[in-house]
């Protein structure tokens, strides 16, 4: 079985390929569905999200592709709504909620810019206390459903993106565990499901998906299904490690959606 993806980007935000090129790549992989989630415009300038003036074109192009490829693949019109994005309108079929920034000392600090930037932010704004930084991140993550009314929670522990290359966070530290546990407990009460995100694997930052295996076990114990997603930004990574993650879930008896319609 070929797993579909519900986290995909195009040149409308920070992707490398057009929407149609991404659709064709998904079809070539044997996918039955693809959900597009380009980054929603932010409340402040950033160079990786959509410009508000491009949103109508984004929507119209996806609707046209849905019709053009309706006999080959099911296409969903979605958006990746950040905690600090402008409010989404009701035209989208689904929302993927995520946190890419922590707001501190009057600055928006990007969580996934680079390991060196993260280290600088921790030293400058948190006096070297990485766990205070994580606590602020997970406070936002825990509120992402209330903020966005998302259907899928994206890369829940994005704050550990660079940890394999440059360890700054001990994921077993009691403060870290407490921070993510509080966020998880809050989100597990919401209707939203969590994605298993292989995007950092395809880009060489991690060898495991978001969230980490301990978090996956906790989420699975709640009986919520997962959405297995590639967070793809180019045609080469559309299906990156999706089948591997499906097999891991199957071995543990964990459930995952086989169509986005299951949660809409």
C-alpha positions as CSV (number, residue, x, y, z in Angstrom):
1,X,0.0,0.0,0.0
2,X,1.3,3.4,-1.0
3,X,0.8,6.0,1.8
4,X,-0.6,9.4,0.8
5,X,0.6,12.7,2.2
6,X,-1.3,15.6,3.6
7,X,1.7,18.0,4.1
8,X,3.0,19.3,0.8
9,X,4.5,22.6,-0.3
10,X,5.0,24.3,-3.6
11,X,6.5,27.4,-5.1
12,X,3.6,29.3,-3.6
13,X,5.6,29.3,-0.3
14,X,9.0,27.6,0.3
15,X,8.7,24.6,-2.0
16,X,10.8,24.0,-5.1
17,X,8.2,22.8,-7.6
18,X,4.9,23.9,-9.0
19,X,1.6,22.4,-7.7
20,X,1.2,20.4,-10.9
21,X,4.7,19.0,-10.7
22,X,4.0,17.9,-7.1
23,X,0.7,16.3,-8.2
24,X,2.4,14.4,-11.0
25,X,5.2,13.2,-8.7
26,X,2.5,11.9,-6.2
27,X,0.8,10.0,-9.0
28,X,4.1,8.5,-10.2
29,X,4.6,7.3,-6.6
30,X,1.2,5.6,-6.7
31,X,-0.4,7.9,-4.1
32,X,-4.2,8.0,-4.0
33,X,-4.4,11.4,-2.3
34,X,-2.3,14.5,-1.7
35,X,-3.1,17.5,0.5
36,X,-1.4,20.8,-0.2
37,X,-0.4,22.9,2.8
38,X,1.6,25.9,1.7
39,X,2.4,28.2,4.5
40,X,-0.3,30.8,5.3
41,X,0.7,34.4,5.2
42,X,2.1,35.6,8.5
43,X,1.2,38.6,10.6
44,X,4.7,39.9,10.0
45,X,7.1,39.6,7.0
46,X,8.9,36.3,6.4
47,X,10.3,35.0,3.1
48,X,9.0,31.5,3.3
49,X,5.2,32.0,3.6
50,X,2.7,32.9,0.9
51,X,2.1,36.5,0.1
52,X,-1.6,37.4,0.8
53,X,-2.0,38.6,-2.8
54,X,-1.1,35.0,-4.1
55,X,-3.7,33.2,-2.0
56,X,-6.5,33.4,-4.5
57,X,-4.2,32.0,-7.3
58,X,-3.1,29.2,-4.9
59,X,-6.7,28.2,-4.3
60,X,-7.8,28.5,-7.9
61,X,-4.9,26.4,-9.2
62,X,-5.5,23.6,-6.7
63,X,-9.2,23.6,-7.6
64,X,-8.3,23.4,-11.3
65,X,-5.9,20.5,-10.6
66,X,-8.5,18.7,-8.6
67,X,-10.7,18.6,-11.7
68,X,-7.8,17.9,-14.2
69,X,-6.5,14.9,-12.2
70,X,-9.7,13.7,-10.6
71,X,-9.5,10.2,-12.3
72,X,-5.9,9.7,-11.0
73,X,-5.6,11.2,-7.6
74,X,-7.7,13.0,-4.9
75,X,-6.3,16.5,-4.3
76,X,-7.2,18.4,-1.1
77,X,-7.0,22.2,-0.7
78,X,-5.2,22.8,2.6
79,X,-3.1,25.4,4.4
80,X,-0.3,25.2,7.0
81,X,-1.5,27.6,9.6
82,X,1.2,28.8,11.9
83,X,0.5,30.1,15.4
84,X,1.3,33.6,14.1
85,X,-0.3,33.3,10.7
86,X,-3.2,35.5,9.6
87,X,-6.6,33.9,10.3
88,X,-7.5,31.2,7.7
89,X,-10.7,31.7,5.7
90,X,-13.3,28.9,5.4
91,X,-12.4,28.0,1.8
92,X,-9.8,25.4,2.9
93,X,-10.8,21.8,3.1
94,X,-8.4,21.2,6.0
95,X,-5.8,23.0,8.2
96,X,-2.5,21.8,9.4
97,X,-1.4,23.7,12.5
98,X,2.2,24.3,13.5
99,X,4.5,26.5,15.4
100,X,7.6,28.0,13.7
101,X,8.3,30.9,15.9
102,X,8.7,31.7,19.6
103,X,8.0,35.4,20.5
104,X,10.4,36.7,23.1
105,X,11.7,40.2,24.0
106,X,9.7,41.7,21.2
107,X,11.2,39.4,18.6
108,X,9.9,36.5,16.6
109,X,12.5,33.8,16.9
110,X,12.4,31.1,14.1
111,X,12.5,27.7,15.6
112,X,13.8,25.9,12.5
113,X,16.2,28.4,10.9
114,X,19.5,26.7,11.8
115,X,21.3,25.1,14.7
116,X,23.6,28.1,15.1
117,X,20.6,30.6,15.1
118,X,18.8,28.5,17.7
119,X,21.9,28.4,19.9
120,X,22.2,32.2,19.6
121,X,18.5,32.7,20.5
122,X,18.9,30.6,23.6
123,X,22.0,32.4,24.7
124,X,20.7,35.9,23.9
125,X,17.1,35.6,25.0
126,X,17.1,32.8,27.6
127,X,20.6,33.2,29.2
128,X,21.6,29.8,27.9
129,X,18.6,28.0,29.3
130,X,17.5,25.7,26.4
131,X,14.6,24.3,28.5
132,X,13.1,27.7,29.1
133,X,13.1,28.1,25.3
134,X,11.4,24.7,24.9
135,X,8.9,25.6,27.6
136,X,7.9,28.6,25.6
137,X,7.7,26.6,22.4
138,X,5.5,23.9,23.9
139,X,3.1,26.4,25.5
140,X,2.4,27.6,21.9
141,X,2.3,24.1,20.6
142,X,-0.2,23.1,23.2
143,X,-2.5,26.0,22.1
144,X,-2.2,25.3,18.4
145,X,-5.7,23.7,18.1
146,X,-7.4,26.5,20.0
147,X,-5.5,29.0,17.8
148,X,-6.1,27.5,14.4
149,X,-8.8,24.8,14.8
150,X,-6.5,22.6,12.8
151,X,-7.3,19.1,11.7
152,X,-3.7,17.9,11.8
153,X,-1.0,18.9,14.2
154,X,2.3,19.4,12.3
155,X,5.8,18.4,13.5
156,X,4.9,18.6,17.2
157,X,8.6,18.6,18.4
158,X,10.1,20.8,15.7
159,X,12.2,22.4,18.4
160,X,14.4,19.3,18.3
161,X,15.1,19.6,14.5
162,X,18.8,20.1,15.0
163,X,19.4,18.0,18.0
164,X,21.0,15.1,16.2
165,X,23.6,17.3,14.6
166,X,24.1,19.7,17.6
167,X,22.6,18.4,20.8
168,X,21.3,21.2,22.8
169,X,18.3,19.5,24.4
170,X,18.2,16.3,26.5
171,X,14.8,14.9,25.6
172,X,14.8,13.0,28.9
173,X,15.3,16.1,31.0
174,X,12.4,16.5,33.4
175,X,11.7,20.1,32.4
176,X,11.5,19.1,28.7
177,X,9.3,16.1,29.5
178,X,7.0,18.2,31.6
179,X,6.7,20.9,28.9
180,X,5.8,18.5,26.1
181,X,3.6,16.3,28.3
182,X,1.5,19.3,29.3
183,X,1.1,20.3,25.6
184,X,0.3,16.7,24.5
185,X,-2.3,16.3,27.2
186,X,-4.0,19.4,26.1
187,X,-4.0,18.5,22.4
188,X,-5.1,14.9,23.0
189,X,-8.4,16.4,24.2
190,X,-8.9,18.1,20.9
191,X,-10.4,16.6,17.7
192,X,-7.1,17.1,15.9
193,X,-4.8,14.3,15.1
194,X,-1.0,14.3,15.0
195,X,1.1,13.8,11.9
196,X,4.2,11.6,11.7
197,X,6.4,13.9,9.7
198,X,9.4,12.6,7.7
199,X,10.4,16.0,6.3
200,X,13.6,16.4,8.4
201,X,14.7,12.9,7.3
202,X,14.5,13.9,3.6
203,X,16.4,17.1,4.3
204,X,19.1,15.3,6.3
205,X,18.5,16.8,9.7
206,X,17.1,13.8,11.5
207,X,17.1,10.0,11.1
208,X,13.7,9.7,12.8
209,X,10.4,11.5,12.2
210,X,8.6,14.1,14.2
211,X,7.4,13.5,16.9
212,X,10.0,11.3,18.6
213,X,9.2,7.6,19.3
214,X,8.3,8.2,23.0
215,X,5.7,10.8,21.9
216,X,4.3,8.5,19.2
217,X,3.7,5.9,21.9
218,X,1.9,8.3,24.1
219,X,-0.3,9.6,21.3
220,X,-1.1,6.0,20.1
221,X,-2.2,5.1,23.6
222,X,-4.9,7.8,23.3
223,X,-6.3,5.8,20.4
224,X,-5.9,8.8,18.0
225,X,-4.9,7.8,14.5
226,X,-1.9,9.4,12.9
227,X,-1.5,11.1,9.5
228,X,1.7,9.9,7.9
229,X,3.1,12.9,6.0
230,X,6.3,13.8,4.1
231,X,6.2,17.6,4.6
232,X,7.6,17.5,1.1
233,X,9.1,20.6,-0.5
234,X,10.1,19.1,-3.9
235,X,9.1,16.3,-6.2
236,X,12.0,14.0,-5.0
237,X,10.7,13.8,-1.4
238,X,7.0,13.4,-2.0
239,X,7.0,9.9,-0.5
240,X,10.2,10.0,1.6
241,X,10.1,7.2,4.2
242,X,6.3,7.1,4.3
243,X,6.2,3.3,3.7
244,X,8.9,2.8,6.4
245,X,6.8,4.7,8.9
246,X,3.6,2.8,7.9
247,X,5.4,-0.5,8.5
248,X,6.5,0.7,11.9
249,X,3.0,1.6,12.9
250,X,1.6,-1.6,11.5
251,X,4.1,-3.6,13.6
252,X,3.0,-1.9,16.8
253,X,-0.7,-2.0,15.9
254,X,-1.0,1.8,15.8
255,X,-3.7,3.3,13.6
256,X,-3.4,5.9,10.8
257,X,-5.7,7.5,8.4
258,X,-5.9,6.0,4.9
259,X,-8.0,8.9,3.6
260,X,-8.2,12.6,4.7
261,X,-12.0,12.2,4.6
262,X,-11.8,10.1,7.8
263,X,-11.1,13.3,9.8
264,X,-13.1,15.9,7.9
